[in-house]
Amino acid sequence: MLKYAIIFAIVSLVAGALGFGGVAAGAAGIAKVLFGLFLVLAVIFLVLAALGVGAVKKVID
């Protein structure tokens, strides 16, 4: 997911540099959403790992 956020951010930068404002804004919006979703999921899994819940604990151990 982070990979796609980075790809959309790069697409946004290139489109902005070439003058395609609409495409750049759309790609930047998608990148923001994907990065936010990545951060939320990362925090959830870190909390679950700290609490020692189920399969997450088995993977870490």
Secondary structure, DSSP 8 states (H G I E B T S, - for coil): -HHHHHHHHHHHHHHHHHT-HHHHHHHHHHHHHHHHHHHHHHHHHHHHHHHT-HHHHHHH-
